[in-house]
Amino acid sequence: MKKADEMEMYITLKSVKIAWLFTGIYLLIWSIYDTIKTSQLGLPIILLISQNLVFYSCLLFFRYRVSGKNEE
């Protein structure tokens, strides 16, 4: 298995960002529709919130991890 070069990494990262944005918008629209239809919060909002919690938790963790190594 070969190591990805900078262009492949850029393309992959851009694709992941677009997929994440699409999923977030889709879940938001689905949760609004579901809430209006059933007057209850359902699975779509739970998925949307958990997706964002995982994303921002990982973001904070990796930023902390990288900044911790640079200070030493």
PAZAPA-4460 file (N, C-alpha, C; in steps of 0.05 Angstrom, whole numbers, plus 32768, in hexadecimal, padded with zeros to 4 digits):
% residues 72
    n_x    n_y    n_z   ca_x   ca_y   ca_z    c_x    c_y    c_z   seq   type   mol
   8011   7FE8   8000   8000   8000   8000   8012   8019   8000     1      M     A
   800E   802A   7FEC   801F   8042   7FEB   8014   8058   7FFC     2      K     A
   8026   806A   8004   801E   8080   8015   8013   8096   8003     3      K     A
   7FFD   80A3   800C   7FF0   80B8   7FFC   8002   80D1   7FFB     4      A     A
   8003   80DD   7FE3   8012   80F6   7FE0   8000   810D   7FE8     5      D     A
   800A   8125   7FE7   7FFB   813D   7FF0   7FE2   8141   7FE0     6      E     A
   7FE2   813D   7FC6   7FCB   8141   7FB6   7FB5   812D   7FBD     7      M     A
   7FBC   8114   7FC1   7FA8   8100   7FC9   7F9C   8106   7FE4     8      E     A
   7FAD   810F   7FF6   7FA4   8116   8011   7F91   812E   8010     9      M     A
   7F97   8142   7FFF   7F86   8159   7FFC   7F6B   8151   7FF1    10      Y     A
   7F6B   8141   7FDC   7F52   8138   7FCF   7F41   8128   7FE3    11      I     A
   7F4E   8116   7FF2   7F3F   8106   8006   7F33   8117   801C    12      T     A
   7F43   812A   8026   7F39   813C   803B   7F21   814D   8031    13      L     A
   7F24   8157   8019   7F0E   8167   800D   7EF5   8157   8009    14      K     A
   7EF8   813E   8001   7EE1   812C   7FFD   7ED4   8125   8018    15      S     A
   7EE4   8121   802C   7ED9   811B   8047   7EC9   8133   8052    16      V     A
   7ED4   814B   804D   7EC6   8163   8056   7EAB   8166   8049    17      K     A
   7EAA   8162   802E   7E91   8164   8020   7E7D   814F   8028    18      I     A
   7E86   8137   802C   7E74   8121   8036   7E6A   8127   8052    19      A     A
   7E7B   8132   8063   7E72   8139   807E   7E5D   814F   807E    20      W     A
   7E62   8163   806D   7E4F   8179   806A   7E34   816F   805F    21      L     A
   7E35   815E   804B   7E1C   8153   803F   7E0D   8143   8054    22      F     A
   7E1B   8132   8064   7E0D   8122   8078   7E01   8134   808E    23      T     A
   7E0F   8149   8096   7E05   815B   80AA   7DEC   816A   80A0    24      G     A
   7DEC   8173   8088   7DD5   8182   807D   7DBD   816E   807A    25      I     A
   7DC3   8156   8070   7DAE   8142   806D   7DA1   813B   8088    26      Y     A
   7DB1   8137   809C   7DA7   8130   80B6   7D97   8148   80C2    27      L     A
   7DA0   8160   80BD   7D92   8178   80C7   7D76   817A   80BB    28      L     A
   7D75   8177   80A0   7D5B   8179   8093   7D49   8162   809C    29      I     A
   7D54   814A   809E   7D44   8133   80A7   7D3A   8137   80C3    30      W     A
   7D4B   8142   80D5   7D42   8146   80F1   7D2C   815C   80F3    31      S     A
   7D2F   8171   80E2   7D1A   8185   80E2   7D00   817A   80D8    32      I     A
   7D01   816B   80C3   7CE9   815E   80B8   7CDC   814B   80CC    33      Y     A
   7CED   813A   80D8   7CE3   8127   80EC   7CD7   8134   8104    34      D     A
   7CE4   814A   810D   7CDA   8158   8125   7CBF   8165   811F    35      T     A
   7CBC   8171   8107   7CA2   817D   80FF   7C8D   8167   80FD    36      I     A
   7C93   8151   80F1   7C80   813C   80EC   7C77   812D   8105    37      K     A
   7C8A   8127   8117   7C83   8117   812F   7C83   8128   8149    38      T     A
   7C8C   8140   8148   7C8E   8151   8160   7CA0   8146   8175    39      S     A
   7CB3   8135   816D   7CC6   8129   817F   7CE2   812A   8172    40      Q     A
   7CF6   812B   8183   7D11   8129   8179   7D17   810B   8174    41      L     A
   7D22   8105   815D   7D26   80E9   8156   7D43   80E2   8150    42      G     A
   7D47   80CC   8142   7D61   80C2   813C   7D72   80D6   812B    43      L     A
   7D67   80E4   8118   7D78   80F6   8108   7D86   810B   8119    44      P     A
   7D79   8117   812C   7D86   812C   813D   7D9B   811F   814F    45      I     A
   7D96   8107   8158   7DA9   80F9   8169   7DC2   80F3   8159    46      I     A
   7DBF   80EA   8140   7DD6   80E5   812E   7DE5   80FF   8128    47      L     A
   7DD7   8115   8123   7DE3   812E   811C   7DF3   8139   8134    48      L     A
   7DE8   8138   814C   7DF6   8141   8163   7E0E   812F   816A    49      I     A
   7E0A   8115   8168   7E21   8103   816E   7E37   8106   8159    50      S     A
   7E30   810A   8140   7E44   810E   812B   7E55   8127   8131    51      Q     A
   7E48   813C   8139   7E57   8155   813F   7E67   8153   8159    52      N     A
   7E5C   8144   816D   7E6B   8140   8185   7E85   8131   8180    53      L     A
   7E83   811C   8170   7E9B   810C   816A   7EAF   811D   815A    54      V     A
   7EA5   812C   8146   7EB6   813D   8136   7EC5   8151   8147    55      F     A
   7EB7   8161   8157   7EC4   8176   8167   7ED5   816A   817E    56      Y     A
   7ECD   8153   8189   7EDE   8146   819D   7EF9   813E   8191    57      S     A
   7EF8   8132   8179   7F10   8129   816C   7F21   8142   8164    58      C     A
   7F14   8156   815B   7F22   816F   8154   7F31   817A   816B    59      L     A
   7F24   817C   8182   7F31   8187   819A   7F48   8174   81A4    60      L     A
   7F43   815A   81A3   7F57   8147   81AB   7F70   8149   819A    61      F     A
   7F6D   8149   8180   7F85   8149   816F   7F93   8164   8170    62      F     A
   7F84   817A   8173   7F91   8194   8176   7FA1   8195   8190    63      R     A
   7F96   818A   81A6   7FA4   8189   81BF   7FBD   8177   81BD    64      Y     A
   7FBA   8161   81B0   7FD0   814E   81AD   7FE7   815A   819C    65      R     A
   7FE0   8168   8187   7FF5   8174   8176   8002   818B   8184    66      V     A
   7FF2   819C   8192   7FFE   81B3   819F   800F   81AB   81B8    67      S     A
   8007   8194   81C4   8017   818A   81DB   8032   8180   81D3    68      G     A
   8035   8175   81BB   804F   816C   81B1   8061   8183   81A9    69      K     A
   8056   8198   81A0   8066   81AF   8197   8071   81BF   81AE    70      N     A
   8065   81BE   81C6   806E   81CE   81DD   8086   81C2   81EA    71      E     A
   808B   81A8   81E7   80A1   819A   81F5   80BC   81A1   81E9    72      E     A
***
